Amino acid sequence: MNRIPAILAAAILVAAAAPNRLLAQEVGEKAAAASREEAAREAAEAWLSLIAAEKYEESWNEASSHFRAAMTAADWARAAASVAGQTGALLSRRLSEARYTTALPGAPAGEYIVLIYSSSFGHAPDVQELVTMILEDGRWRVIGYFVRPAQGD
């Protein structure tokens, strides 16, 4: 008779430990996701600061290999300067969304974070900046950058 309560007690302990392991795994995964998004955000904002400082060639050098393969540094400098001329000086920028994915249409397989900023510029007071980051060689790098009219938060 003493074996049955001991077996039941062991079964109860195992059953009680399973949800705790799942909870710990879920907490660990959420922390990893938050850390991943923070690293991508920091890299994106450092890259955006290069554009704001009109350091277009440096921003091209810091972008992903896919970005650099899509256009020359001179083409990027012309495009970035054109956008800056149309939008004017940055007044404010606030991260409104960050999405992690492993697949984007027309993009190579990889790890991506799409960052959407609600931004205001001197000539464009209500726009969104979309900065798509790819994990390349252990670093988050820009693979795409777009400015579009605000879509609503």
Rosetta silent file (secondary structure, phi, psi, omega in degrees, C-alpha in Angstrom):
SEQUENCE: MNRIPAILAAAILVAAAAPNRLLAQEVGEKAAAASREEAAREAAEAWLSLIAAEKYEESWNEASSHFRAAMTAADWARAAASVAGQTGALLSRRLSEARYTTALPGAPAGEYIVLIYSSSFGHAPDVQELVTMILEDGRWRVIGYFVRPAQGD
SCORE:     score description
SCORE:     0.000 S_00000001
   1 L     0.000  -34.200 -179.445    0.000    0.000    0.000 S_00000001
   2 L   -66.081  -25.826  179.705    2.844    2.429    0.684 S_00000001
   3 H   -69.885  -36.571 -177.600    4.037    2.046   -2.932 S_00000001
   4 H   -64.753  -48.919  176.873    0.762    3.301   -4.410 S_00000001
   5 H   -61.645  -35.581  179.442    0.825    6.666   -2.589 S_00000001
   6 H   -66.756  -41.808  177.745    4.514    7.038   -3.487 S_00000001
   7 H   -64.581  -43.349  177.829    3.800    6.308   -7.163 S_00000001
   8 H   -62.906  -41.370  179.290    0.867    8.755   -7.112 S_00000001
   9 H   -63.583  -41.294  178.252    3.021   11.398   -5.440 S_00000001
  10 H   -64.816  -41.292  179.258    5.728   10.922   -8.094 S_00000001
  11 H   -64.307  -39.939  179.019    3.129   11.139  -10.869 S_00000001
  12 H   -65.648  -41.617  178.720    1.721   14.322   -9.357 S_00000001
  13 H   -63.735  -42.698  178.276    5.223   15.852   -9.131 S_00000001
  14 H   -64.001  -44.974  179.787    5.980   14.971  -12.775 S_00000001
  15 H   -63.748  -37.079  179.718    2.625   16.360  -13.912 S_00000001
  16 H   -72.368  -31.864 -178.176    3.177   19.546  -11.907 S_00000001
  17 H   -74.649  -30.115 -177.507    6.694   20.008  -13.298 S_00000001
  18 H   -58.825  -50.291  178.242    5.600   19.755  -16.966 S_00000001
  19 H   -61.950  -33.827  178.093    3.665   23.051  -17.039 S_00000001
  20 H   -64.861  -40.612  177.041    6.565   24.753  -15.230 S_00000001
  21 H   -65.089  -42.113  178.565    9.010   23.542  -17.904 S_00000001
  22 H   -63.894  -41.506  178.308    6.653   24.740  -20.641 S_00000001
  23 H   -63.991  -43.502  178.797    6.248   28.086  -18.911 S_00000001
  24 H   -63.140  -40.151  177.750   10.020   28.450  -18.533 S_00000001
  25 H   -64.117  -43.775  179.224   10.484   27.582  -22.218 S_00000001
  26 H   -63.370  -42.729  178.307    7.821   30.124  -23.226 S_00000001
  27 H   -63.501  -41.999  178.391    9.407   32.829  -21.050 S_00000001
  28 H   -63.118  -41.480  178.559   12.820   32.017  -22.548 S_00000001
  29 H   -65.933  -39.691  178.376   11.459   32.220  -26.094 S_00000001
  30 H   -66.381  -39.112  178.365    9.780   35.580  -25.379 S_00000001
  31 H   -65.849  -40.903  178.189   13.009   36.939  -23.902 S_00000001
  32 H   -64.470  -41.020  178.703   14.971   35.752  -26.942 S_00000001
  33 H   -64.233  -42.322  179.269   12.420   37.373  -29.276 S_00000001
  34 H   -64.752  -41.047  178.924   12.590   40.655  -27.344 S_00000001
  35 H   -65.309  -41.802  178.731   16.393   40.573  -27.423 S_00000001
  36 H   -62.339  -46.259  179.912   16.373   39.825  -31.167 S_00000001
  37 H   -65.937  -37.667  178.689   13.969   42.699  -31.859 S_00000001
  38 H   -64.641  -43.878  179.274   15.988   45.080  -29.675 S_00000001
  39 H   -63.425  -41.885  178.769   19.206   44.230  -31.523 S_00000001
  40 H   -66.049  -40.973  179.397   17.503   44.730  -34.892 S_00000001
  41 H   -63.029  -45.643  179.721   15.977   48.029  -33.748 S_00000001
  42 H   -60.737  -42.434  178.818   19.322   49.332  -32.502 S_00000001
  43 H   -65.798  -41.840  179.575   21.005   48.416  -35.804 S_00000001
  44 H   -63.148  -44.109 -177.172   18.181   49.999  -37.818 S_00000001
  45 H   -70.429  -32.165  173.745   18.280   53.223  -35.836 S_00000001
  46 H   -65.534  -40.630  178.760   22.064   53.471  -36.150 S_00000001
  47 H   -66.301  -43.520  178.566   21.634   53.028  -39.924 S_00000001
  48 H   -62.830  -33.168  178.853   18.857   55.627  -40.056 S_00000001
  49 H   -66.872  -30.805  175.256   21.105   58.080  -38.206 S_00000001
  50 H   -64.980  -40.433  178.294   23.654   57.719  -41.016 S_00000001
  51 H   -65.509  -44.582 -179.781   20.972   58.739  -43.515 S_00000001
  52 H   -60.348  -32.053  179.253   19.912   61.690  -41.354 S_00000001
  53 L   -87.340    6.992 -179.444   23.566   62.804  -41.290 S_00000001
  54 L    60.207   31.188  175.983   23.683   62.438  -45.111 S_00000001
  55 L   -95.721   65.566 -172.117   26.318   59.699  -44.783 S_00000001
  56 H   -67.143  -41.577  179.628   24.796   57.782  -47.666 S_00000001
  57 H   -64.924  -40.102  177.848   27.889   55.862  -48.730 S_00000001
  58 H   -64.512  -38.902  178.307   28.483   54.756  -45.146 S_00000001
  59 H   -65.625  -36.323  176.971   24.845   53.644  -44.862 S_00000001
  60 H   -64.038  -43.597  179.328   25.285   51.642  -48.085 S_00000001
  61 H   -62.810  -32.004 -178.538   28.424   50.013  -46.634 S_00000001
  62 H   -84.677  -11.601 -178.858   26.520   49.071  -43.455 S_00000001
  63 L   -75.493  171.384 -178.911   23.557   47.589  -45.356 S_00000001
  64 L   -68.948  162.916  177.436   23.189   43.888  -46.166 S_00000001
  65 H   -62.219  -31.647  178.490   24.951   42.255  -49.094 S_00000001
  66 H   -67.254  -41.353  177.192   21.534   41.913  -50.785 S_00000001
  67 H   -61.450  -48.280 -177.924   20.944   45.661  -50.479 S_00000001
  68 H   -66.587  -31.147  178.689   24.402   46.431  -51.882 S_00000001
  69 H   -72.983  -24.794 -176.907   23.904   43.951  -54.740 S_00000001
  70 H   -77.258  -24.285 -179.552   20.629   45.660  -55.719 S_00000001
  71 L  -158.671  155.319  177.765   22.249   49.072  -56.344 S_00000001
  72 L   -75.879  165.063  176.926   25.588   50.808  -56.389 S_00000001
  73 H   -60.971  -38.778  179.709   26.656   53.152  -53.616 S_00000001
  74 H   -66.758  -41.017  177.778   26.247   56.089  -56.023 S_00000001
  75 H   -64.023  -41.593  178.449   22.711   55.000  -56.978 S_00000001
  76 H   -63.549  -43.328 -179.366   21.809   54.641  -53.301 S_00000001
  77 H   -60.312  -42.600  178.611   23.249   58.074  -52.486 S_00000001
  78 H   -64.237  -45.671 -178.782   21.135   59.656  -55.258 S_00000001
  79 H   -64.170  -45.101 -178.710   17.978   57.826  -54.151 S_00000001
  80 H   -65.774  -41.342  178.634   18.481   58.614  -50.456 S_00000001
  81 H   -65.108  -36.713  177.832   19.247   62.280  -51.165 S_00000001
  82 H   -63.786  -45.491  177.903   16.120   62.487  -53.327 S_00000001
  83 H   -62.903  -43.291  179.740   13.940   61.073  -50.551 S_00000001
  84 H   -62.268  -37.673  177.697   15.566   63.411  -48.021 S_00000001
  85 H   -66.158  -35.131 -179.988   14.858   66.355  -50.318 S_00000001
  86 H   -76.812  -36.707 -175.515   11.203   65.357  -50.609 S_00000001
  87 H   -89.869  -29.089 -176.115   10.626   64.639  -46.927 S_00000001
  88 L    84.070 -169.300 -176.681   12.792   67.317  -45.343 S_00000001
  89 L   -71.949  144.600  176.690   14.467   67.087  -41.963 S_00000001
  90 E   -66.517  128.992  175.800   13.410   64.431  -39.460 S_00000001
  91 E  -102.330  -41.511  178.825   11.218   65.862  -36.706 S_00000001
  92 E  -159.158  156.896  178.642   10.256   62.667  -34.877 S_00000001
  93 E  -151.118  129.642  179.773   10.341   58.895  -35.216 S_00000001
  94 E  -135.793  127.414  176.939    8.553   56.315  -33.059 S_00000001
  95 E   -66.663  122.732  179.686    8.670   52.550  -33.476 S_00000001
  96 E  -108.808  -19.173 -179.708    5.088   51.404  -33.904 S_00000001
  97 E  -161.089  145.527  173.895    5.575   47.765  -34.877 S_00000001
  98 E  -136.457  126.072 -178.738    8.221   45.052  -35.133 S_00000001
  99 E  -125.489  128.174  176.328    7.513   41.766  -36.892 S_00000001
 100 E   -95.903  138.866  175.265    9.813   38.725  -37.016 S_00000001
 101 E  -153.497  162.316  175.881    9.579   36.327  -39.943 S_00000001
 102 L  -110.988    4.663  179.204   11.671   33.761  -41.768 S_00000001
 103 L  -148.457  133.206  173.839   10.168   34.427  -45.203 S_00000001
 104 L  -131.623  142.987 -179.984    9.477   37.536  -47.247 S_00000001
 105 L   -58.048  129.970  177.113    8.169   37.619  -50.818 S_00000001
 106 L    74.235    6.220 -178.651   11.014   37.839  -53.311 S_00000001
 107 L  -112.806  154.025  178.048   13.679   37.659  -50.596 S_00000001
 108 L   -66.825  159.770  176.565   16.121   34.859  -49.817 S_00000001
 109 L   -60.483  143.415  179.896   15.442   32.499  -46.925 S_00000001
 110 L   168.517 -170.106  176.288   16.616   33.946  -43.653 S_00000001
 111 L  -106.152  128.318 -176.543   15.635   35.677  -40.445 S_00000001
 112 E  -129.044  151.023  167.278   13.962   39.060  -40.857 S_00000001
 113 E  -132.563  122.897  176.649   12.508   41.757  -38.675 S_00000001
 114 E   -97.309  119.464 -179.955   10.294   44.357  -40.300 S_00000001
 115 E  -106.475  130.034  178.375   10.298   47.582  -38.293 S_00000001
 116 E  -117.087  121.499  179.568    7.592   50.165  -38.906 S_00000001
 117 E  -108.518  136.016  168.635    8.189   53.675  -37.616 S_00000001
 118 E   -88.353  116.415 -171.361    5.618   56.445  -37.388 S_00000001
 119 E  -128.213  157.933  177.236    7.688   59.415  -38.483 S_00000001
 120 E  -133.989  129.132  177.880    7.368   63.106  -39.095 S_00000001
 121 E  -122.359  164.446 -178.173    9.580   65.133  -41.425 S_00000001
 122 L   -55.355  -40.850 -179.528    9.565   68.819  -42.289 S_00000001
 123 L  -104.163   -1.622 -178.672    7.841   68.264  -45.666 S_00000001
 124 L  -143.070   82.736 -170.766    6.107   64.989  -44.788 S_00000001
 125 L   -73.162  -13.519 -175.631    4.557   65.276  -41.329 S_00000001
 126 L  -142.338   84.294 -179.298    2.757   61.907  -41.273 S_00000001
 127 E  -131.130  169.058  172.107    4.624   59.001  -42.866 S_00000001
 128 E  -117.462  137.415  171.521    5.763   55.502  -42.072 S_00000001
 129 E  -105.865  125.861  176.441    9.306   54.312  -42.507 S_00000001
 130 E  -106.820  118.669  178.629    9.615   50.589  -43.132 S_00000001
 131 E  -118.051  115.864  179.641   13.051   49.216  -42.357 S_00000001
 132 E  -101.037  124.213 -178.125   13.514   45.538  -43.117 S_00000001
 133 E  -107.397  143.846  174.493   16.408   43.900  -41.326 S_00000001
 134 E  -124.381  142.623  175.639   18.058   40.580  -42.154 S_00000001
 135 E   -82.855  113.463 -175.418   20.339   38.585  -39.893 S_00000001
 136 E  -131.795  120.842 -179.274   23.553   38.305  -41.908 S_00000001
 137 L    53.793   38.799  176.782   26.786   36.906  -40.525 S_00000001
 138 L    79.783    4.751  179.871   25.445   37.264  -36.988 S_00000001
 139 E  -125.406  145.940  174.078   24.520   40.966  -37.416 S_00000001
 140 E   -82.446  126.320 -178.765   21.240   42.658  -38.198 S_00000001
 141 E  -133.195  152.961  179.786   21.595   44.632  -41.423 S_00000001
 142 E   -72.860  131.449  173.107   19.197   46.630  -43.570 S_00000001
 143 E  -114.360  -18.352  178.367   17.877   44.810  -46.617 S_00000001
 144 E  -155.852  146.631  178.116   15.094   47.277  -47.425 S_00000001
 145 E  -144.040  127.823  179.834   14.003   50.821  -46.656 S_00000001
 146 E  -140.133  146.384  172.396   10.782   52.521  -47.751 S_00000001
 147 E  -118.330  130.304  179.797    8.943   55.696  -46.832 S_00000001
 148 E  -142.091  160.319  175.238    5.201   55.732  -47.408 S_00000001
 149 E   -56.587  147.310 -178.763    2.170   57.763  -46.324 S_00000001
 150 L   -58.507  141.222 -179.901    0.971   56.743  -42.865 S_00000001
 151 L  -102.562   -0.562 -174.806   -1.405   53.788  -42.824 S_00000001
 152 L    92.289  140.405 -179.188   -2.766   54.481  -39.328 S_00000001
 153 L   -92.957    0.000    0.000   -1.465   52.998  -36.077 S_00000001
